[in-house]
Amino acid sequence: MTASLELLLVHCQGEIGKVIVGGAPEIPGATLLDKMNHINRVDDSLRRFVTGEPRAHVAMSVNLLVPPVHPEAHAGFIVLQADRAHPMSGSNCICVVTALIESGRVPAQEPETVVRLDTPAGLVTARARVTNGRCHSVSLDNVPAFTIALDQVVQTPDWGMIRADIAFGGVFYAIVDVDQVGLSIEPEHARALAEAGIAIKALLADQVQVSHPEAPDLNDIAYVMFRSRAADGAVRTCTTLKPGRVDRSPCGTGSSANLAVLHARGEIAPGEGRTSRSIIGGEFRAEVIEATTVGPYPAVRPRITGSAWVYGREELWMSPDDPFPTGFALSDTWGPQVGQP
């Protein structure tokens, strides 16, 4: 063994978001966005090591803690997933805050501990409800969310013309009412939803262009999120991720993007909120704190509240004779066009 990584095992409403707390190499870059771009464009060996087989699987994320660049932040983190590094994730942010507090890396203050996180998408402020060292819930004041387009037409070979709301909630989303693809957001439809979402994402790359006005490197639609409305007024969410899986959580950044859509449609105002409910029944509370702007776009500042649980720890060894130093991928999870994780 030449080196090792220490990780805390955490899940948020069933979505795994491990947190690397020790042993990671320094990532070059003047900002968190620079560091994320370095992982995606220059050297993604760490990401592949911690997210690929045989050490991991596709239905999870790993959060890399890095020293913050923003002067107000307690810590920085970058989301590592099977396809690439991503700038922000609500469920992963909740995992990170819970891990920082329960491991003592951020001193716990009762009844509320404030944690400010530097991310490639901007500064995120979290308020954790804490008793006896246990983090019971986390409320994230996310980066501003805004809508690029409502009812964007997308041509598809399988479902004809569908419409999607294009919005930013930390990353860009295409939000699609699920009945347009003939499905419902239920556990038995998880695989079909994942396949539909990945197919629509591929079509969007040629049909819809996006760019964050204040961070031009954020310029792709990261996820397709299916949406429906429950009888009790909750928004049912199902975010789809490469290589073809669904988010187990209600999706914090997707719920933030949907708040921007609801605000753009006049369906929600500052001070109001909605329950976001996942495909397995987990819940976040999504609220509009205030209205604002991002470049030319009307925007909202979202607050997402949810809970995570630390359920263990692990140590990954990096051995010089390991035949799979950067992991591998097979077509049974990645489909016929196998991509390296």
Disulfide bonds with the S-S distance in Angstrom:
none
